[in-house]
Every structure is written in structure tokens, then in C-alpha cells.
Amino acid sequence: MQLLTIDLEDDYFLIGIHTPEEDYRLAYLINTFLKTKLIRSNYHLDFNNSNAKFPLFEYKDKNNFINYYLINNKYSQLVNKKQNKGLFDGNYSTISYLIPEKKKVDYFLKIEGCNQQNLIINLVKKLNSIHQIITSYAIEPNILKSKDHLIF
């Protein structure tokens, strides 16, 4: 019997973005500087074993067959614990991460359908020219332990 192996490489590029801006404001800035049309998606990225919901912005460039997705890496949730009395009673907040091994990254820009490394380099340069973005850089998806969270 012949054993068939399939090498599943990721067919997308990933850019990490560090910024204090809100997601809607970052989408506006990216649209302005990169001439994209990111719009808020009707659905969030969520997982069965978590209450976290990560907002998603998307733009499908039909002329070049490239899809852009802006994804928030952090989800903050306020937990209301009124029934506890004592030292640790009251509300507290928890933070969940889409990609836990990249906790310092605020947003990810996922680009599907592009096989040109030069386009990604130019995108990073343009993103870094936006004053509200602290830094951005390409991330190799194959080294991420939780890269399955980016499959949607």
C-alpha cells in the first residue's frame, strides 16, 4: 500500500501591528493609506471552548483576487462576581488572545491569495509610515503554535 503525504503550507501572509488605536480607527487609517476598503464583518472569530469574540474587518480585492482581514488579537471581558463576599469580591476583567504566543501584537493583518513577497514588504513599509502605528512586521505563520485560530 502506498502512503500519500500532503504538505499543507499556509497560503496566506501575516502582518503583526502594534498600535493603541481602536479597531475601527485602525481600519479607517489602513483604508486611507493603503487604498483598501476594509469593512466590519457581520461575524466575529469565536471558539467553542471560549467566550472570547474577536472582531473582524475584511476587504476582498476582486481585481487582484486578494483578501485582506484585520483581526484584533485581544479580547477584554468584564466578569461580574457579585455573589462572592470577602477579600476577592467584585468585578474583574480577563484578557483572551487570539494568538497567545504573540501577546504584544495588537492586530493581525492576514492577506490571502497573494504569493508575492514584495507586496508584503511594501505593505509593511506603508503601514509603518502611518503615525498612529508604532510598528508592523511580517510574521511567519508556520512558527505559530496556534496558527489554526487564523483559519476561517
LINLINVEN-V513967 format. One record per run of one state. SS is the DSSP state (@ for helix, = for strand, . for the rest). FROM is the first residue (numbers start at 0). TO is the last residue. If there is no record, write none. Layout:
ss=SS from=FROM to=TO
ss=SS from=FROM to=TO
//
This chain:
ss=. from=0 to=10
ss== from=11 to=18
ss=. from=19 to=21
ss=@ from=22 to=33
ss=. from=34 to=37
ss== from=38 to=39
ss=. from=40 to=43
ss== from=44 to=45
ss=. from=46 to=51
ss== from=52 to=53
ss=. from=54 to=54
ss== from=55 to=60
ss=. from=61 to=64
ss== from=65 to=71
ss=. from=72 to=72
ss== from=73 to=78
ss=. from=79 to=90
ss== from=91 to=96
ss=. from=97 to=98
ss=@ from=99 to=101
ss=. from=102 to=105
ss== from=106 to=111
ss=. from=112 to=115
ss=@ from=116 to=127
ss=. from=128 to=131
ss== from=132 to=138
ss=. from=139 to=139
ss=@ from=140 to=142
ss=. from=143 to=145
ss=@ from=146 to=149
ss=. from=150 to=151
//
